[in-house]
Amino acid sequence: MFKPKPPPLDQLRQSYGMASLPDCIKTDAVGEYGHAISKPIGQATIDDIAFAIQALSTESTVLFRRLDALRQLHDRARCAGGLGADLAIESAMRIQEGGR
């Protein structure tokens, strides 16, 4: 019995490392009404993919900076003797203010 092939995107998603391919991509480019350009990945050109990579790279940089800042706050608060229910900023400030 003939079994139809899955669509190309589904076939690619079955490949190693491509399971997370999105249905749509967004770029930093601005389209109509000032909204980011979004298009189905099946209609995306290679350049569209490159622009989407740039946009995601910018987003990930922002996220990693935020993650690192939160880690530093957590670690500083713990080093200052803060406990789980203490306010993180108040605990971290103990180090900032010289251990008071």
Buried (B, 14 or more C-beta within 10 A) or exposed (E): EEEEEEEEBEEEEEEEEEEEEEEEBBBBEEEEEEEEBEBEBEEBEEEBEEBBEEBBEEEEEEEEEEEEEEEEBBEBBBEBEBEEEBEBEEBBBBBEEEEE
